[in-house]
Amino acid sequence: MDVPTADEALAHIAASMAEPVRARMLCCLMDGHARTATELAAVGDVAASTASAHLAKLLAQGLVACMAQGKHRYYRLAGAEVGQALEAMLVLAGQPKPRFEPSTPPALRQARRCYDHLAGHWGVRLHDHALRRAWILPDDDEPRGYRLSDAGADALRELGVDVAAATAARRRRLACACMDWSERRPHLGGAIGAAWLQAMLAQGWLDPDLDSRALRVTRRGQTRLERLLEDTTT
């Protein structure tokens, strides 16, 4: 069996994403939550049998993963890299319009999940702050990648981030720039980005919206974020 070339493999993956129903399913899964085929059929506004056929194609291309639990099968994005690729493609989707005005709901533009890390206005500001304070440093060996400085590790620990668990993660990048489709600038992805979001959720800075990827900044979170970022220009 011939191994597909890089351009052929890219074409196959792009074709899997290009169908509108599959695109809606993938975007729905960008919040990091797993969903059943029935739920994804509702998202795509198609019959259950049609949804199963679409999910089979996404599974075959390695874009989603399936987990069996009891009588149910749950689908999620195959990894953070898929979420980041989708986020980058959403950026491209907005670029052809010469006078692009975001139609994204304000709540999503402020703060939302990009798979398992923080995106939106606040995600971009935290990325910029970490870079400006040299908590993260460009990694010459990783395109768009960052390494964590000693000062950054100390600062994040003080903010309640489980740095040890993030640095121990072997199957993903430590930290990277993930292009934000609403802000058109990077937010922080990777294991550090995910751990930082978990810390903010645990401390009540952010509340998840049950019906979307949006994250509501609480009064406590607003105060703490403004205090943290008071020396960061917007």
C-alpha positions as CSV (number, residue, x, y, z in Angstrom):
1,M,0.0,0.0,0.0
2,D,1.5,3.3,-1.1
3,V,2.1,5.9,1.7
4,P,0.4,9.2,0.8
5,T,2.7,12.2,0.3
6,A,2.4,15.2,2.6
7,D,0.3,17.1,0.1
8,E,-2.0,14.1,-0.4
9,A,-2.4,13.6,3.3
10,L,-3.2,17.3,3.7
11,A,-5.8,17.1,1.0
12,H,-7.5,14.2,2.6
13,I,-7.7,15.9,6.0
14,A,-8.9,19.2,4.4
15,A,-11.7,17.2,2.6
16,S,-12.8,15.7,5.9
17,M,-13.2,19.2,7.4
18,A,-14.7,20.8,4.3
19,E,-18.2,19.2,4.6
20,P,-20.4,21.7,6.5
21,V,-21.9,19.1,8.8
22,R,-18.5,17.8,9.8
23,A,-17.2,21.3,10.2
24,R,-20.0,22.1,12.7
25,M,-19.3,18.9,14.6
26,L,-15.6,19.8,14.9
27,C,-16.3,23.3,16.0
28,C,-18.7,22.1,18.6
29,L,-16.0,19.8,20.0
30,M,-13.5,22.7,20.3
31,D,-14.7,23.3,23.9
32,G,-12.9,20.2,25.0
33,H,-16.0,18.3,26.0
34,A,-16.9,14.8,24.6
35,R,-20.3,14.3,23.1
36,T,-22.4,11.4,21.9
37,A,-23.3,10.8,18.2
38,T,-26.9,11.7,19.1
39,E,-25.8,15.1,20.4
40,L,-23.5,15.7,17.4
41,A,-26.4,14.7,15.0
42,A,-28.4,17.5,16.6
43,V,-25.5,19.9,16.1
44,G,-25.2,19.0,12.5
45,D,-29.0,18.9,12.0
46,V,-28.8,15.5,10.4
47,A,-30.2,12.0,11.1
48,A,-28.4,9.7,13.5
49,S,-27.3,7.4,10.6
50,T,-25.9,10.4,8.7
51,A,-24.1,11.6,11.7
52,S,-22.5,8.2,12.2
53,A,-21.2,8.2,8.7
54,H,-19.7,11.7,9.1
55,L,-18.1,10.7,12.4
56,A,-16.6,7.6,10.8
57,K,-14.8,9.8,8.3
58,L,-13.5,12.1,11.0
59,L,-12.3,9.0,13.0
60,A,-10.5,7.6,9.9
61,Q,-8.6,10.9,9.4
62,G,-7.6,11.0,13.1
63,L,-9.5,14.2,13.8
64,V,-11.7,12.8,16.5
65,A,-11.3,10.0,19.0
66,C,-14.1,7.8,20.4
67,M,-14.5,6.6,23.9
68,A,-16.9,3.9,25.0
69,Q,-18.5,4.2,28.4
70,G,-21.2,1.9,29.3
71,K,-23.8,1.8,26.6
72,H,-22.6,5.1,25.1
73,R,-19.9,6.2,22.8
74,Y,-18.4,9.6,23.2
75,Y,-16.5,11.6,20.6
76,R,-14.0,14.3,21.2
77,L,-11.2,16.0,19.3
78,A,-8.2,13.7,18.9
79,G,-5.9,16.2,20.6
80,A,-5.0,19.8,21.3
81,E,-3.2,20.0,17.9
82,V,-6.6,19.5,16.1
83,G,-8.2,22.2,18.2
84,Q,-5.3,24.6,17.4
85,A,-5.6,23.8,13.7
86,L,-9.3,24.5,13.7
87,E,-8.7,27.8,15.5
88,A,-6.1,28.8,12.9
89,M,-8.5,27.8,10.0
90,L,-11.2,30.0,11.6
91,V,-8.7,32.9,11.3
92,L,-8.3,32.2,7.6
93,A,-12.1,31.9,7.2
94,G,-12.4,35.5,8.3
95,Q,-9.6,37.0,6.3
96,P,-11.1,37.1,2.8
97,K,-13.6,39.8,3.8
98,P,-11.9,43.2,3.3
99,R,-13.8,44.8,6.1
100,F,-14.2,42.0,8.4
101,E,-16.4,42.6,11.4
102,P,-16.5,39.8,13.9
103,S,-19.9,38.2,14.2
104,T,-18.7,36.2,17.2
105,P,-21.0,36.7,20.3
106,P,-19.3,39.1,22.8
107,A,-19.1,36.4,25.5
108,L,-17.1,34.2,23.2
109,R,-14.8,37.1,22.2
110,Q,-14.1,37.9,25.8
111,A,-13.2,34.4,27.1
112,R,-13.7,30.9,25.7
113,R,-12.2,27.5,25.6
114,C,-9.9,26.6,22.7
115,Y,-10.0,22.8,23.3
116,D,-8.4,22.9,26.8
117,H,-6.9,26.4,27.1
118,L,-8.1,29.9,27.3
119,A,-8.9,31.9,24.2
120,G,-10.4,35.3,23.4
121,H,-9.5,38.8,24.8
122,W,-8.3,37.5,28.1
123,G,-6.4,34.6,26.7
124,V,-4.5,36.9,24.4
125,R,-3.7,39.4,27.2
126,L,-2.4,36.6,29.4
127,H,-0.2,35.4,26.6
128,D,1.2,38.9,26.0
129,H,1.8,39.4,29.7
130,A,3.7,36.2,30.1
131,L,5.8,37.0,27.1
132,R,6.5,40.6,28.2
133,R,7.5,39.4,31.7
134,A,9.7,36.7,30.2
135,W,7.7,34.0,31.9
136,I,7.8,32.2,28.5
137,L,10.7,32.4,26.0
138,P,10.7,31.6,22.3
139,D,12.0,28.0,21.7
140,D,14.3,28.0,18.8
141,D,13.7,24.2,18.3
142,E,9.9,24.5,18.2
143,P,8.0,26.6,15.6
144,R,5.6,28.8,17.6
145,G,6.8,27.1,20.7
146,Y,7.9,28.5,24.1
147,R,10.0,27.3,27.0
148,L,9.2,28.2,30.5
149,S,11.7,30.4,32.4
150,D,12.5,29.9,36.1
151,A,10.8,33.2,36.8
152,G,7.8,32.0,34.9
153,A,7.6,28.7,36.7
154,D,7.7,30.6,40.0
155,A,5.1,33.1,39.0
156,L,2.7,30.5,37.7
157,R,3.0,28.4,40.8
158,E,2.1,31.5,42.8
159,L,-1.0,31.8,40.7
160,G,-2.0,28.2,41.5
161,V,-0.8,26.6,38.3
162,D,0.3,23.0,38.5
163,V,3.6,23.5,36.8
164,A,5.0,20.1,37.7
165,A,2.1,18.3,36.0
166,A,2.4,20.5,32.9
167,T,6.1,20.0,32.5
168,A,5.7,16.3,33.0
169,A,3.3,16.0,30.1
170,R,5.1,13.9,27.5
171,R,2.6,13.8,24.6
172,R,2.1,17.5,24.0
173,R,4.1,20.7,23.7
174,L,4.9,22.5,26.8
175,A,3.7,25.9,25.6
176,C,2.9,27.4,22.2
177,A,1.4,30.3,20.4
178,C,-2.1,29.4,19.2
179,M,-3.7,31.9,16.8
180,D,-6.9,33.4,18.2
181,W,-9.6,33.7,15.5
182,S,-11.5,36.5,17.2
183,E,-8.5,38.6,18.3
184,R,-6.3,37.8,15.3
185,R,-3.3,37.4,17.7
186,P,-2.0,34.4,19.6
187,H,-3.2,33.1,22.9
188,L,-1.2,30.6,25.0
189,G,-1.7,26.9,24.1
190,G,0.1,23.7,25.2
191,A,0.3,22.0,28.6
192,I,1.0,25.3,30.4
193,G,-2.0,27.0,28.8
194,A,-4.2,24.1,29.8
195,A,-2.9,24.1,33.4
196,W,-3.3,27.9,33.7
197,L,-7.0,27.6,32.6
198,Q,-7.6,24.8,35.1
199,A,-6.1,27.0,37.9
200,M,-8.4,29.9,37.0
201,L,-11.5,27.6,36.9
202,A,-10.5,26.0,40.2
203,Q,-10.1,29.4,41.9
204,G,-13.4,30.8,40.6
205,W,-11.9,33.4,38.2
206,L,-13.9,31.9,35.4
207,D,-17.3,30.1,35.1
208,P,-18.0,27.8,32.2
209,D,-21.1,28.3,30.1
210,L,-23.0,25.0,29.9
211,D,-24.3,25.7,26.4
212,S,-21.2,27.0,24.6
213,R,-17.4,27.4,24.8
214,A,-17.8,30.8,26.5
215,L,-16.2,31.4,29.9
216,R,-17.7,34.1,32.1
217,V,-15.2,36.2,34.0
218,T,-16.4,36.4,37.6
219,R,-16.2,39.5,39.8
220,R,-13.3,37.8,41.6
221,G,-11.7,36.9,38.3
222,Q,-12.1,40.5,36.9
223,T,-10.3,41.9,40.0
224,R,-7.5,39.4,40.0
225,L,-6.9,39.6,36.2
226,E,-6.8,43.4,36.2
227,R,-4.4,43.3,39.1
228,L,-2.2,40.8,37.4
229,L,-2.3,42.6,34.1
230,E,-2.2,46.2,35.4
231,D,1.2,46.8,33.8
232,T,0.3,45.2,30.5
233,T,-0.9,47.5,27.7
234,T,-3.8,46.5,25.5
